[in-house]
């Protein structure tokens, strides 16, 4: 796996491409915007999505999916709700058997499917993996240390990917639970919005810890429905990612929640951003599944009512606090 492709040149895609170059791979980054391609190739900076980091001159960008034909593996880093269509457009240009590694976090709103399920409907000729964990793009791009889950169904493919992109400062830990690796990444975005709302309402650090911990219980319930393993959700791609995302406004989802808690509207916040807070989309389908399957997810329900029904954040927070007392393990 000497030739690595990265589909999607947002902050996270650019950071992953930078890591792959650092690992010594020939790395090709696909971007939708021609100005991003030009900036990376000519000035070695992603001026739109990651302007703070100077990129290696060895990183090449393209706007042509056909250029990905040389790739031995492709990291899929487009927004979750567009991942199916982008994979369908990419696959005809790839050699048979090239692994597709899902690096986006979310659940498909239209179908309720995980990203791996959506990809497998597009192609059966490419092994699918998931790369997920507690990472901020800017830190990965700068070469600061991190650990991350790499989940694949084929252990040999997983080990080849680890050898291809692993670094002392970018440490993939292998797993075969691709379901669990996706559930953690999707649900933590919703919980990060909840934590941000609590911060915007100035409820204090105790409340943040409570949201994280009780949110983890919701993640476990939702994961059990899909068949995720408990130990995966307690690992890097679950609890690890949840702690990071709920602890800093570097997180797009937490910062969105904080702005909501401070009184801004979702429409105004989204209009000002050029990056996607996936939790704002994911909460809708997670709420629908939880209601349909009778899963107890009060924090998720609260975020849904604030974002999708326009309820006032302070009122919903008061309703949460007024819930009956219950057993911690129920």
LODO-120163 format. One record per residue (C-alpha): chain; residue number from 0; residue in three letters; x, y, z. Coordinates in nm, 4 decimals. Layout:
REM LODO-120163
[node A NUM ALA [X Y Z]],
...
This chain:
REM LODO-120163
[node A 0 UNK [0.0000 0.0000 0.0000]],
[node A 1 UNK [0.2373 0.2651 -0.1224]],
[node A 2 UNK [-0.0225 0.4842 -0.2938]],
[node A 3 UNK [-0.2865 0.6262 -0.0580]],
[node A 4 UNK [-0.5874 0.8254 -0.1730]],
[node A 5 UNK [-0.7906 1.0572 0.0479]],
[node A 6 UNK [-1.1394 1.1480 -0.0716]],
[node A 7 UNK [-1.2384 1.4791 0.0813]],
[node A 8 UNK [-1.0163 1.7788 0.1570]],
[node A 9 UNK [-1.1833 1.9249 0.4613]],
[node A 10 UNK [-0.9752 1.9720 0.7744]],
[node A 11 UNK [-0.9847 1.6030 0.8701]],
[node A 12 UNK [-0.9151 1.4752 0.5191]],
[node A 13 UNK [-0.6240 1.7141 0.4853]],
[node A 14 UNK [-0.4838 1.6082 0.8229]],
[node A 15 UNK [-0.5044 1.2396 0.7286]],
[node A 16 UNK [-0.3335 1.3115 0.3986]],
[node A 17 UNK [-0.0569 1.4945 0.5850]],
[node A 18 UNK [-0.0113 1.1922 0.8137]],
[node A 19 UNK [0.0047 0.9539 0.5176]],
[node A 20 UNK [0.2739 1.1660 0.3546]],
[node A 21 UNK [0.4678 1.1696 0.6815]],
[node A 22 UNK [0.4429 0.7896 0.6838]],
[node A 23 UNK [0.6241 0.7879 0.3493]],
[node A 24 UNK [0.3288 0.7154 0.1206]],
[node A 25 UNK [0.2553 0.8668 -0.2168]],
[node A 26 UNK [-0.0596 1.0524 -0.1193]],
[node A 27 UNK [-0.3275 1.1988 -0.3454]],
[node A 28 UNK [-0.5966 1.4215 -0.1931]],
[node A 29 UNK [-0.9227 1.4694 -0.3836]],
[node A 30 UNK [-1.1047 1.7995 -0.3328]],
[node A 31 UNK [-1.4337 1.9222 -0.4745]],
[node A 32 UNK [-1.3238 2.2864 -0.4858]],
[node A 33 UNK [-1.0732 2.3886 -0.7567]],
[node A 34 UNK [-0.9354 2.6646 -0.5326]],
[node A 35 UNK [-0.8443 2.4065 -0.2674]],
[node A 36 UNK [-0.6647 2.1918 -0.5249]],
[node A 37 UNK [-0.4712 2.4905 -0.6561]],
[node A 38 UNK [-0.3758 2.6141 -0.3088]],
[node A 39 UNK [-0.2458 2.2737 -0.1956]],
[node A 40 UNK [-0.0473 2.2135 -0.5137]],
[node A 41 UNK [0.0911 2.5654 -0.5493]],
[node A 42 UNK [0.1248 2.7091 -0.1967]],
[node A 43 UNK [0.1075 2.3850 0.0068]],
[node A 44 UNK [-0.1680 2.5151 0.2324]],
[node A 45 UNK [-0.5368 2.4271 0.2423]],
[node A 46 UNK [-0.6401 2.7897 0.2642]],
[node A 47 UNK [-1.0120 2.7092 0.3002]],
[node A 48 UNK [-1.0248 2.4315 0.5610]],
[node A 49 UNK [-0.6857 2.4120 0.7355]],
[node A 50 UNK [-0.5030 2.7415 0.6778]],
[node A 51 UNK [-0.2958 2.7142 0.9981]],
[node A 52 UNK [-0.0743 2.4291 0.8739]],
[node A 53 UNK [0.1921 2.4222 0.6053]],
[node A 54 UNK [0.1657 2.0968 0.4127]],
[node A 55 UNK [0.4382 1.8832 0.2611]],
[node A 56 UNK [0.5352 1.9598 -0.0952]],
[node A 57 UNK [0.4970 1.5870 -0.1568]],
[node A 58 UNK [0.1217 1.6015 -0.1013]],
[node A 59 UNK [-0.0651 1.6276 -0.4304]],
[node A 60 UNK [-0.4267 1.7318 -0.4782]],
[node A 61 UNK [-0.6688 1.6648 -0.7618]],
[node A 62 UNK [-1.0264 1.7381 -0.8619]],
[node A 63 UNK [-1.0469 1.4324 -1.0886]],
[node A 64 UNK [-1.1727 1.1062 -0.9432]],
[node A 65 UNK [-1.0068 0.9181 -1.2299]],
[node A 66 UNK [-0.6673 1.0134 -1.0837]],
[node A 67 UNK [-0.7456 0.7871 -0.7867]],
[node A 68 UNK [-0.7021 0.4818 -1.0100]],
[node A 69 UNK [-0.3403 0.4451 -0.8911]],
[node A 70 UNK [-0.4395 0.4127 -0.5250]],
[node A 71 UNK [-0.3803 0.0981 -0.3194]],
[node A 72 UNK [-0.6207 0.2173 -0.0470]],
[node A 73 UNK [-0.8609 0.5097 -0.0179]],
[node A 74 UNK [-0.9642 0.6972 0.2966]],
[node A 75 UNK [-1.3222 0.8253 0.2624]],
[node A 76 UNK [-1.3515 1.1594 0.4406]],
[node A 77 UNK [-1.6482 1.3283 0.2724]],
[node A 78 UNK [-1.9452 1.4351 0.4919]],
[node A 79 UNK [-2.1394 1.1303 0.6093]],
[node A 80 UNK [-2.4629 1.2192 0.4314]],
[node A 81 UNK [-2.2795 1.2284 0.0955]],
[node A 82 UNK [-2.0555 0.9276 0.1505]],
[node A 83 UNK [-2.2713 0.6774 -0.0399]],
[node A 84 UNK [-2.2943 0.8896 -0.3554]],
[node A 85 UNK [-1.9258 0.9807 -0.3476]],
[node A 86 UNK [-1.8219 0.6171 -0.3051]],
[node A 87 UNK [-2.0466 0.5183 -0.5958]],
[node A 88 UNK [-1.8723 0.7771 -0.8140]],
[node A 89 UNK [-1.5266 0.6681 -0.6996]],
[node A 90 UNK [-1.5505 0.2896 -0.7254]],
[node A 91 UNK [-1.5533 0.2637 -1.1086]],
[node A 92 UNK [-1.2077 0.4267 -1.1150]],
[node A 93 UNK [-1.0445 0.1878 -0.8649]],
[node A 94 UNK [-0.8695 -0.1438 -0.9037]],
[node A 95 UNK [-1.0703 -0.4381 -0.7704]],
[node A 96 UNK [-0.9971 -0.5127 -0.4049]],
[node A 97 UNK [-0.8705 -0.1672 -0.3058]],
[node A 98 UNK [-0.9758 -0.1125 0.0592]],
[node A 99 UNK [-1.2164 0.1714 0.1362]],
[node A 100 UNK [-1.1641 0.3159 0.4848]],
[node A 101 UNK [-1.4531 0.5170 0.6274]],
[node A 102 UNK [-1.3245 0.8205 0.8185]],
[node A 103 UNK [-1.6539 1.0126 0.8389]],
[node A 104 UNK [-1.8754 0.9879 1.1466]],
[node A 105 UNK [-2.2503 0.9637 1.1220]],
[node A 106 UNK [-2.5571 0.7603 1.0298]],
[node A 107 UNK [-2.7335 0.7977 0.6960]],
[node A 108 UNK [-3.0463 1.0008 0.7675]],
[node A 109 UNK [-3.2490 0.8775 0.4700]],
[node A 110 UNK [-3.1976 0.5069 0.5403]],
[node A 111 UNK [-3.0897 0.4733 0.9032]],
[node A 112 UNK [-2.7879 0.2748 0.7837]],
[node A 113 UNK [-2.4339 0.2936 0.9142]],
[node A 114 UNK [-2.1746 0.4143 0.6669]],
[node A 115 UNK [-2.0373 0.0619 0.6179]],
[node A 116 UNK [-2.3829 -0.0668 0.5279]],
[node A 117 UNK [-2.4283 0.2121 0.2759]],
[node A 118 UNK [-2.0878 0.1461 0.1170]],
[node A 119 UNK [-2.1535 -0.2277 0.0873]],
[node A 120 UNK [-2.4680 -0.1498 -0.1110]],
[node A 121 UNK [-2.2511 0.0434 -0.3545]],
[node A 122 UNK [-1.9790 -0.2196 -0.3940]],
[node A 123 UNK [-1.9027 -0.5760 -0.2876]],
[node A 124 UNK [-1.5589 -0.5781 -0.4514]],
[node A 125 UNK [-1.3776 -0.3612 -0.1983]],
[node A 126 UNK [-1.3046 -0.4489 0.1659]],
[node A 127 UNK [-1.4389 -0.1839 0.4025]],
[node A 128 UNK [-1.2719 -0.0473 0.7142]],
[node A 129 UNK [-1.3400 0.2264 0.9681]],
[node A 130 UNK [-1.0892 0.4754 1.1119]],
[node A 131 UNK [-1.2285 0.6553 1.4155]],
[node A 132 UNK [-1.1123 0.7918 1.7474]],
[node A 133 UNK [-1.0256 1.0953 1.9609]],
[node A 134 UNK [-0.8562 1.3287 1.7140]],
[node A 135 UNK [-0.8651 1.6981 1.6316]],
[node A 136 UNK [-0.7562 1.7595 1.2736]],
[node A 137 UNK [-0.5249 2.0484 1.3528]],
[node A 138 UNK [-0.3222 1.8399 1.5996]],
[node A 139 UNK [-0.2895 1.5440 1.3616]],
[node A 140 UNK [-0.1809 1.7767 1.0810]],
[node A 141 UNK [0.0870 1.9242 1.3086]],
[node A 142 UNK [0.2177 1.5793 1.3976]],
[node A 143 UNK [0.1073 1.5817 1.7608]],
[node A 144 UNK [0.0557 1.2316 1.9070]],
[node A 145 UNK [-0.2780 1.0523 1.8957]],
[node A 146 UNK [-0.4239 0.7005 1.9082]],
[node A 147 UNK [-0.7131 0.5840 1.6926]],
[node A 148 UNK [-0.9179 0.2716 1.6195]],
[node A 149 UNK [-0.8791 0.1025 1.2824]],
[node A 150 UNK [-1.1557 -0.1556 1.2423]],
[node A 151 UNK [-1.1560 -0.4032 0.9539]],
[node A 152 UNK [-1.3286 -0.7352 0.8935]],
[node A 153 UNK [-1.0120 -0.8737 0.7298]],
[node A 154 UNK [-0.7194 -0.8773 0.9737]],
[node A 155 UNK [-0.4614 -0.8990 0.6923]],
[node A 156 UNK [-0.6023 -0.5863 0.5267]],
[node A 157 UNK [-0.6075 -0.4128 0.8639]],
[node A 158 UNK [-0.2439 -0.4921 0.9330]],
[node A 159 UNK [-0.1429 -0.3693 0.5873]],
[node A 160 UNK [-0.3246 -0.0429 0.6519]],
[node A 161 UNK [-0.1563 -0.0029 0.9916]],
[node A 162 UNK [0.1817 -0.0558 0.8255]],
[node A 163 UNK [0.0935 0.1957 0.5551]],
[node A 164 UNK [-0.0304 0.4903 0.7624]],
[node A 165 UNK [0.0895 0.4218 1.1178]],
[node A 166 UNK [0.3425 0.6538 1.2795]],
[node A 167 UNK [0.4867 0.6899 1.6298]],
[node A 168 UNK [0.2580 0.9931 1.6598]],
[node A 169 UNK [-0.0387 0.8453 1.4678]],
[node A 170 UNK [-0.1096 0.5113 1.6327]],
[node A 171 UNK [-0.3845 0.2896 1.4856]],
[node A 172 UNK [-0.5138 0.0135 1.7137]],
[node A 173 UNK [-0.6679 -0.2783 1.5239]],
[node A 174 UNK [-1.0212 -0.4044 1.5821]],
[node A 175 UNK [-1.2646 -0.6235 1.3911]],
[node A 176 UNK [-1.5740 -0.4461 1.5291]],
[node A 177 UNK [-1.6572 -0.2078 1.2458]],
[node A 178 UNK [-2.0077 -0.1606 1.3865]],
[node A 179 UNK [-1.8862 -0.0453 1.7263]],
[node A 180 UNK [-1.6242 0.1852 1.5745]],
[node A 181 UNK [-1.8991 0.3636 1.3823]],
[node A 182 UNK [-2.1557 0.3844 1.6635]],
[node A 183 UNK [-1.9136 0.5614 1.8965]],
[node A 184 UNK [-1.8196 0.8207 1.6355]],
[node A 185 UNK [-2.1798 0.8925 1.5422]],
[node A 186 UNK [-2.3356 0.9167 1.8881]],
[node A 187 UNK [-2.0552 1.1204 2.0442]],
[node A 188 UNK [-2.1323 1.4029 1.7996]],
[node A 189 UNK [-2.4877 1.4274 1.9336]],
[node A 190 UNK [-2.3620 1.4167 2.2924]],
[node A 191 UNK [-2.1029 1.6853 2.2162]],
[node A 192 UNK [-2.3849 1.9154 2.1078]],
[node A 193 UNK [-2.5593 1.8424 2.4389]],
[node A 194 UNK [-2.2415 1.9207 2.6320]],
[node A 195 UNK [-2.2011 2.2412 2.4355]],
[node A 196 UNK [-2.5581 2.3454 2.5124]],
[node A 197 UNK [-2.4920 2.2862 2.8819]],
[node A 198 UNK [-2.1771 2.5000 2.8560]],
[node A 199 UNK [-2.3672 2.7759 2.6761]],
[node A 200 UNK [-2.6257 2.7715 2.9537]],
[node A 201 UNK [-2.3401 2.7978 3.2075]],
[node A 202 UNK [-2.4499 2.4910 3.4021]],
[node A 203 UNK [-2.0954 2.4165 3.5222]],
[node A 204 UNK [-1.8349 2.1421 3.4991]],
[node A 205 UNK [-2.0329 1.8991 3.7145]],
[node A 206 UNK [-2.3108 1.9062 3.4582]],
[node A 207 UNK [-2.0631 1.8453 3.1755]],
[node A 208 UNK [-1.9326 1.5337 3.3513]],
[node A 209 UNK [-2.2894 1.4150 3.4042]],
[node A 210 UNK [-2.3770 1.4603 3.0363]],
[node A 211 UNK [-2.0656 1.2698 2.9280]],
[node A 212 UNK [-2.1282 0.9803 3.1664]],
[node A 213 UNK [-2.5017 0.9461 3.1140]],
[node A 214 UNK [-2.4405 1.0007 2.7428]],
[node A 215 UNK [-2.2077 0.7016 2.7456]],
[node A 216 UNK [-2.4980 0.4947 2.8804]],
[node A 217 UNK [-2.7068 0.6071 2.5821]],
[node A 218 UNK [-2.4239 0.5149 2.3461]],
[node A 219 UNK [-2.4142 0.1669 2.5014]],
[node A 220 UNK [-2.7887 0.1167 2.4564]],
[node A 221 UNK [-2.7806 0.2321 2.0960]],
[node A 222 UNK [-2.4713 0.0240 2.0219]],
[node A 223 UNK [-2.6327 -0.2886 2.1678]],
[node A 224 UNK [-2.9213 -0.2493 1.9231]],
[node A 225 UNK [-2.6798 -0.2538 1.6267]],
[node A 226 UNK [-2.4651 -0.5323 1.7723]],
[node A 227 UNK [-2.1613 -0.3245 1.8755]],
[node A 228 UNK [-1.9294 -0.4747 2.1334]],
[node A 229 UNK [-1.9191 -0.3096 2.4750]],
[node A 230 UNK [-1.5377 -0.3078 2.4858]],
[node A 231 UNK [-1.5258 -0.1170 2.1565]],
[node A 232 UNK [-1.7543 0.1530 2.2931]],
[node A 233 UNK [-1.5339 0.1760 2.6029]],
[node A 234 UNK [-1.2267 0.2223 2.3819]],
[node A 235 UNK [-1.0774 0.4906 2.1619]],
[node A 236 UNK [-1.3608 0.5160 1.9100]],
[node A 237 UNK [-1.6262 0.5346 2.1828]],
[node A 238 UNK [-1.5391 0.6719 2.5250]],
[node A 239 UNK [-1.2090 0.8196 2.4063]],
[node A 240 UNK [-1.3727 1.0186 2.1282]],
[node A 241 UNK [-1.6602 1.1171 2.3563]],
[node A 242 UNK [-1.4249 1.2643 2.6193]],
[node A 243 UNK [-1.2281 1.4644 2.3634]],
[node A 244 UNK [-1.5264 1.5971 2.1714]],
[node A 245 UNK [-1.7130 1.6994 2.4859]],
[node A 246 UNK [-1.4117 1.8757 2.6383]],
[node A 247 UNK [-1.3212 2.1473 2.3898]],
[node A 248 UNK [-1.4869 2.3976 2.1591]],
[node A 249 UNK [-1.2321 2.2876 1.8993]],
[node A 250 UNK [-1.5070 2.0326 1.8372]],
[node A 251 UNK [-1.7470 2.1619 1.5719]],
[node A 252 UNK [-2.0336 1.9844 1.7473]],
[node A 253 UNK [-1.9579 2.1167 2.0947]],
[node A 254 UNK [-1.9086 2.4702 1.9638]],
[node A 255 UNK [-2.2420 2.4470 1.7806]],
[node A 256 UNK [-2.4129 2.3366 2.1018]],
[node A 257 UNK [-2.2494 2.6155 2.2992]],
[node A 258 UNK [-2.3763 2.8736 2.0507]],
[node A 259 UNK [-2.7261 2.7247 2.0795]],
[node A 260 UNK [-2.7054 2.7437 2.4577]],
[node A 261 UNK [-2.6017 3.1079 2.4315]],
[node A 262 UNK [-2.9152 3.1865 2.2299]],
[node A 263 UNK [-2.8177 3.1593 1.8640]],
[node A 264 UNK [-3.0353 2.9710 1.6166]],
[node A 265 UNK [-2.9228 2.6584 1.4321]],
[node A 266 UNK [-2.9884 2.8215 1.0945]],
[node A 267 UNK [-2.7700 3.1228 1.1763]],
[node A 268 UNK [-2.4868 2.9049 1.3073]],
[node A 269 UNK [-2.4842 2.6750 1.0035]],
[node A 270 UNK [-2.4972 2.9712 0.7639]],
[node A 271 UNK [-2.1729 3.1072 0.9102]],
[node A 272 UNK [-1.9762 2.7802 0.8764]],
[node A 273 UNK [-1.7929 2.6139 0.5889]],
[node A 274 UNK [-1.7563 2.2863 0.7802]],
[node A 275 UNK [-2.0184 2.0315 0.8834]],
[node A 276 UNK [-2.1239 1.9551 1.2404]],
[node A 277 UNK [-2.2404 1.5998 1.1712]],
[node A 278 UNK [-2.4282 1.5696 1.4990]],
[node A 279 UNK [-2.6879 1.8181 1.3755]],
[node A 280 UNK [-2.7823 1.5665 1.1047]],
[node A 281 UNK [-2.7232 1.2462 1.2993]],
[node A 282 UNK [-2.9496 1.3437 1.5895]],
[node A 283 UNK [-3.2562 1.3181 1.3677]],
[node A 284 UNK [-3.2092 0.9541 1.2683]],
[node A 285 UNK [-3.0770 0.8490 1.6104]],
[node A 286 UNK [-3.3876 0.9961 1.7708]],
[node A 287 UNK [-3.6148 0.8179 1.5218]],
[node A 288 UNK [-3.4463 0.4824 1.5827]],
[node A 289 UNK [-3.4529 0.5294 1.9601]],
[node A 290 UNK [-3.8258 0.6095 1.9532]],
[node A 291 UNK [-3.9042 0.3172 1.7216]],
[node A 292 UNK [-3.7016 0.0659 1.9234]],
[node A 293 UNK [-3.7990 0.2061 2.2658]],
[node A 294 UNK [-3.4387 0.2899 2.3579]],
[node A 295 UNK [-3.4056 0.5204 2.6585]],
[node A 296 UNK [-3.1992 0.8141 2.5255]],
[node A 297 UNK [-3.3177 1.1300 2.7054]],
[node A 298 UNK [-3.0106 1.3409 2.6219]],
[node A 299 UNK [-3.0435 1.2602 2.2528]],
[node A 300 UNK [-3.4141 1.3397 2.2711]],
[node A 301 UNK [-3.3341 1.6740 2.4332]],
[node A 302 UNK [-3.0911 1.7685 2.1570]],
[node A 303 UNK [-3.3471 1.6651 1.8941]],
[node A 304 UNK [-3.6193 1.8802 2.0476]],
[node A 305 UNK [-3.3899 2.1826 2.0623]],
[node A 306 UNK [-3.2420 2.1486 1.7125]],
[node A 307 UNK [-3.5317 2.0019 1.5152]],
[node A 308 UNK [-3.8394 2.1224 1.7020]],
[node A 309 UNK [-3.7074 2.4645 1.7992]],
[node A 310 UNK [-3.7627 2.4203 2.1719]],
[node A 311 UNK [-3.5852 2.6573 2.4087]],
[node A 312 UNK [-3.2614 2.5117 2.5440]],
[node A 313 UNK [-3.3222 2.6277 2.9019]],
[node A 314 UNK [-3.6679 2.4695 2.9109]],
[node A 315 UNK [-3.5405 2.1372 2.7797]],
[node A 316 UNK [-3.2526 2.1369 3.0276]],
[node A 317 UNK [-3.4989 2.1956 3.3124]],
[node A 318 UNK [-3.7113 1.9059 3.1859]],
[node A 319 UNK [-3.4047 1.6797 3.1878]],
[node A 320 UNK [-3.3262 1.7744 3.5458]],
[node A 321 UNK [-3.6870 1.7085 3.6471]],
[node A 322 UNK [-3.6836 1.3454 3.5276]],
[node A 323 UNK [-3.7606 1.0838 3.7964]],
[node A 324 UNK [-3.4631 0.9401 3.9855]],
[node A 325 UNK [-3.3619 0.5935 3.8692]],
[node A 326 UNK [-3.1048 0.3172 3.9104]],
[node A 327 UNK [-2.7667 0.3960 3.7495]],
[node A 328 UNK [-2.7456 0.0612 3.5721]],
[node A 329 UNK [-3.0988 0.0622 3.4309]],
